[in-house]
Amino acid sequence: MSPSVSVCIPTYNGARYIHECIESVRIQTYKNMEIIVVDDQSEDETPLIVEEYARRDSRIRLFVNEVNLGLAPNWNRCVELSTGEWIKFVLQDDLIESECIEKMIDDCSGFRPLCVCRRRFLFEKVGVEVETLYHRFGSAWSMGSIFPGRREIPAKLLCDAVRKHGAVNFIGEPTAVLIHRDMFHQFGGFNPNFVQLCDLEYWLRVGVQTGLSYIPETLATFRVHHGSMTSKGLSSAYFRTQVIDPLLLMYEFAYAPLFKPLRKGGLGYHALRIHQRLAEAAYDARSSAARALEDCQTSDSSSLAEWNRLVQQYPQLDRLFYSRLIKHRENFIRYLWRFRQRKVRTKITT
């Protein structure tokens, strides 16, 4: 008999925490499941650790990619290799409560194909600033705060929240989500063009079509540590993760066919507003890249190179109507400032 749930654990250099992760999955009260571990060419002992678990637990299957695929492609590979009706991602650093899968299956079977639970943060040597940032985010931007008192979130209500909050991840990380396999057939896989928001883009891509269900119970733990992708994004590669990824998400909102529900209604206002936000984000991204290059202390050309690569892939970003308006507005402001400065200098010299 095929397993009902496929627990997918994508790994890369995860030896430090993979023991805890796998143990939290093995002790689930829900038994009809398989555990798929797909290693993306780890350079540490991750595959050896998983192999040892696989010898002791027949539910565990290890696959090692021939080449390093990267984050989103490896997640897609997990789905391809799984056989369960439901997909439950658990990232290598994270943990789930023993009743997590059972409660999520009970909650969304027969209702919504996408289920989200509340999660907690587990911090390890990331500093007070990062902890404070996450706590503030968790209290202000969560399913419970965005949809107070609701367990069923219809597609229309989710669309309203996305229009209001934009690229904010109020849904949560993959470890907090259960999704039906059919969604990958209907809506495709994770978008490899995203570095950090590939999970949010996918949950929203599905959710604006189907809606989702929410369990206001903490069933997942998201670990934040110095080596995690999220904490890296707060320090290095800031431009790519914090500027380009949100811009790409806004681009999907504006043009992708599966995000059409976001643009419908409002007598055209919703679509107009999304395009305006996209143009503003594009202009800000381009300006940030230019400033990084002009900065006399850093002269960082990597951001501008990243922007140029993005425009080659998404040429529409450089041709946006609102972007031109914003540019003209900024040029006009600069012109007025320079004109005023010339008048001041003229008065001084005379």
Sequence and secondary structure as in RCSB ss.txt:
>XXXX:A:sequence
MSPSVSVCIPTYNGARYIHECIESVRIQTYKNMEIIVVDDQSEDETPLIVEEYARRDSRIRLFVNEVNLGLAPNW
NRCVELSTGEWIKFVLQDDLIESECIEKMIDDCSGFRPLCVCRRRFLFEKVGVEVETLYHRFGSAWSMGSIFPGR
REIPAKLLCDAVRKHGAVNFIGEPTAVLIHRDMFHQFGGFNPNFVQLCDLEYWLRVGVQTGLSYIPETLATFRVH
HGSMTSKGLSSAYFRTQVIDPLLLMYEFAYAPLFKPLRKGGLGYHALRIHQRLAEAAYDARSSAARALEDCQTSD
SSSLAEWNRLVQQYPQLDRLFYSRLIKHRENFIRYLWRFRQRKVRTKITT
>XXXX:A:secstr
   SEEEEEEESS TTTHHHHHHHHHT S  SEEEEEEE   SSSHHHHHHHHHHH TTEEEEE SS   HHHHH
HHHHHH   SEEEE  TT EE TTHHHHHHHHHTTS SEEEEEEEEEEES  HHHHHHHHHHHHHSSHHHHSTT 
SEE HHHHHHHHHHHTT   S  GGGEEEETHHHHHH    TT SS HHHHHHHHHHHHH EEEEEEEEEEEEEE
TTSHHHHHTTTTHIIIIIIHHHHHHHHHHH GGGHHHHSSGGGHHHHHHHHHHHHHHHHHHHHHHHHHH TTT  
 HHHHHHHHHHHH GGGGG HHHHHHHHHHHHHHHHHHHHHHHHHHHHH 
